Amino acid sequence: MNIQRAQEIASSPEMKHVYYNDVAVYIQAVDPENSTARIYDLRDTENEMTVNLGNLIEK
């Protein structure tokens, strides 16, 4: 996923279909300098992680 789209999704009030390793996730924040995003698993909101934007897929 590119930085601009990730930022759009993170700031959108609507829920988008974003996946990390085939798991639905929510993008909390985007770090454009490092091309990473802070995400959490929708099934386990306590499980936060920072991942490379290239590993996120919008379906």
C-alpha distances in whole Angstrom, upper triangle without the diagonal:
4,7,9,7,7,10,11,11,12,15,16,19,18,16,13,12,10,10,11,13,14,15,14,13,14,12,15,14,11,13,12,15,13,10,10,10,14,13,16,17,19,22,22,22,23,21,19,16,14,11,9,5,5,7,6,6,7,11
4,6,6,6,9,10,11,12,15,16,19,19,18,15,15,13,14,14,17,18,19,18,16,16,13,15,14,11,12,10,12,12,8,10,11,14,15,18,20,21,24,25,24,25,23,20,18,15,13,10,7,7,10,9,10,11,14
4,6,5,6,9,10,10,12,14,18,18,18,15,16,14,15,15,18,20,20,19,16,15,12,13,11,8,8,6,10,10,7,8,9,13,14,18,20,21,24,25,23,24,22,19,17,14,12,10,7,9,12,11,12,13,16
4,5,5,6,9,10,11,12,16,16,17,15,16,14,17,18,21,22,22,20,18,16,13,14,12,9,11,9,12,13,10,12,12,15,16,19,21,22,26,26,24,26,24,21,20,17,16,14,10,12,15,13,14,13,16
4,5,5,6,9,10,10,14,14,14,11,12,11,14,15,18,19,19,17,15,13,11,13,12,10,12,11,15,15,12,12,11,14,14,17,19,19,23,24,22,24,23,20,19,17,15,14,10,12,13,11,11,9,13
4,5,5,6,9,10,13,13,12,10,12,9,12,13,16,17,16,14,12,10,8,10,8,7,10,9,13,13,10,9,8,10,11,14,16,17,20,21,19,21,19,16,15,13,12,11,8,10,11,9,10,9,13
4,5,5,6,8,12,13,13,12,14,12,15,16,20,20,19,17,14,12,9,9,7,6,9,9,12,13,11,11,9,11,12,15,18,18,22,22,20,22,21,17,17,14,14,13,11,14,15,12,14,13,16
4,6,5,6,10,10,11,10,13,12,15,17,21,21,20,17,15,12,10,11,10,10,13,12,16,17,14,14,12,14,14,17,19,19,22,23,21,23,22,20,19,17,17,16,13,16,17,14,14,12,15
4,5,5,8,8,8,7,9,9,12,14,18,18,16,14,11,9,7,9,9,10,13,14,17,18,15,14,11,12,12,14,15,15,19,20,17,20,19,17,17,16,15,15,12,15,15,12,12,10,12
4,6,8,9,9,9,12,11,13,15,18,19,17,14,11,8,5,6,6,7,11,12,16,16,14,12,9,10,10,12,14,14,18,18,15,18,17,15,15,14,14,15,12,15,16,13,14,12,15
4,7,9,10,11,14,14,17,18,22,22,20,17,15,11,9,8,8,10,13,14,17,18,16,15,12,13,13,15,18,17,21,21,18,20,20,18,18,17,18,18,16,19,19,16,17,15,18
4,5,7,8,12,13,16,18,22,22,20,16,14,11,10,11,11,13,16,17,21,21,19,18,15,15,14,16,18,16,20,21,18,21,21,19,20,19,19,20,17,20,20,16,16,14,16
4,7,9,13,14,18,20,24,23,20,17,15,12,12,12,13,15,19,20,24,24,22,20,17,17,16,16,18,16,19,20,17,20,21,20,21,21,22,23,20,23,22,19,19,16,17
4,6,10,12,15,18,22,20,18,15,13,11,12,13,15,17,20,21,25,25,22,21,18,18,16,16,17,14,18,19,17,21,21,20,21,21,21,22,20,22,21,17,17,14,14
4,7,9,12,15,18,17,15,11,10,8,10,12,14,16,20,21,25,24,21,19,16,16,13,13,13,11,14,16,15,18,18,17,19,19,19,20,18,20,19,15,14,11,12
4,6,10,13,16,14,13,9,9,8,9,12,14,15,19,20,23,22,19,18,15,15,13,13,13,12,15,17,16,19,19,18,18,18,17,18,15,17,16,12,11,8,8
4,7,10,13,11,10,7,8,9,10,14,16,16,20,21,24,23,19,18,15,16,13,13,12,11,14,16,16,19,18,17,18,18,16,17,15,15,14,10,8,6,6
4,7,10,9,8,6,6,7,8,12,13,14,17,18,21,19,16,14,12,13,10,11,10,10,13,15,15,17,16,15,14,14,13,13,11,12,10,7,6,4,6
4,6,5,5,4,6,8,10,13,15,15,18,19,22,19,16,14,12,13,10,10,9,10,12,14,14,17,14,14,13,13,11,12,11,11,8,6,5,6,8
4,5,5,7,7,10,10,14,15,15,17,18,20,17,15,12,11,11,9,9,9,11,13,13,14,16,13,12,11,11,9,10,9,10,6,5,7,9,11
4,5,8,10,13,14,17,18,18,20,21,23,20,17,15,14,15,12,12,10,13,14,15,16,17,14,14,13,13,11,12,12,11,7,8,9,12,13
4,7,9,13,15,18,20,20,22,23,25,23,20,18,16,17,14,13,11,12,12,14,16,18,15,16,15,16,14,15,14,13,10,9,9,10,10
4,6,10,12,15,18,18,21,23,25,22,20,17,15,15,11,10,7,8,9,11,12,15,12,13,13,14,13,15,15,15,11,10,10,11,11
4,7,10,13,16,17,20,22,24,22,19,17,14,14,10,9,6,6,8,10,11,14,12,13,13,15,14,15,14,15,12,10,10,10,10
4,7,9,12,13,16,19,21,19,17,14,11,10,6,5,5,5,8,9,9,12,10,10,10,12,11,13,12,14,12,9,10,10,12
4,6,9,11,15,17,20,19,16,13,10,9,5,5,7,6,10,11,9,12,11,10,11,12,12,14,13,15,13,10,12,11,13
4,6,8,11,13,16,15,13,10,7,6,5,7,9,10,14,13,11,13,12,10,10,10,10,12,10,13,12,10,11,11,14
4,7,10,13,16,15,14,11,7,5,5,8,11,12,15,14,11,12,12,9,10,10,11,13,13,16,15,13,15,15,18
4,7,10,12,12,11,9,6,5,7,10,14,15,18,17,14,15,15,11,11,9,11,12,11,15,15,13,16,16,19
4,6,9,9,8,6,4,6,9,13,16,17,21,20,17,18,17,13,12,9,10,10,9,12,13,12,14,15,19
4,6,6,6,5,6,8,11,15,18,20,23,22,20,20,19,15,13,9,10,10,9,13,14,14,17,18,22
4,5,5,7,8,11,14,18,21,23,26,25,23,24,22,18,16,12,12,10,9,12,14,14,17,18,22
4,6,8,11,13,16,20,23,25,28,27,25,25,23,20,17,13,13,11,11,14,16,17,20,21,25
4,5,9,11,14,18,21,24,26,25,23,23,21,17,14,10,10,8,9,11,13,14,18,20,23
4,7,11,13,17,19,22,24,24,22,23,20,17,14,10,9,6,6,8,10,11,14,16,20
4,7,9,13,16,18,21,20,18,19,16,13,10,6,5,4,5,8,9,10,13,15,19
4,6,10,13,15,18,17,15,16,14,10,8,6,6,6,6,10,10,9,12,14,17
4,7,11,13,16,14,12,12,11,7,6,4,7,9,10,13,12,11,14,15,19
4,7,9,12,11,9,10,9,6,6,6,7,10,10,13,11,10,12,13,16
4,6,9,7,6,7,6,4,6,9,10,13,14,16,14,12,14,15,17
4,5,5,6,8,6,7,9,11,12,15,15,17,14,12,14,14,16
4,6,6,9,9,10,12,15,15,18,17,19,16,14,15,14,15
4,6,9,9,11,14,17,17,20,20,22,18,17,17,17,18
4,5,6,9,11,15,16,20,20,22,19,17,19,19,20
4,5,7,10,14,15,19,19,22,19,17,19,19,20
4,6,10,13,16,19,20,23,20,19,21,22,23
4,7,10,12,16,18,20,17,16,19,20,22
4,7,10,13,15,17,15,14,17,19,21
4,6,10,12,14,12,12,16,18,20
4,7,9,12,11,11,15,17,20
4,6,8,7,8,12,15,18
4,5,6,7,11,14,17
4,5,5,9,11,15
4,6,8,11,14
4,7,10,13
4,7,10
4,6
4
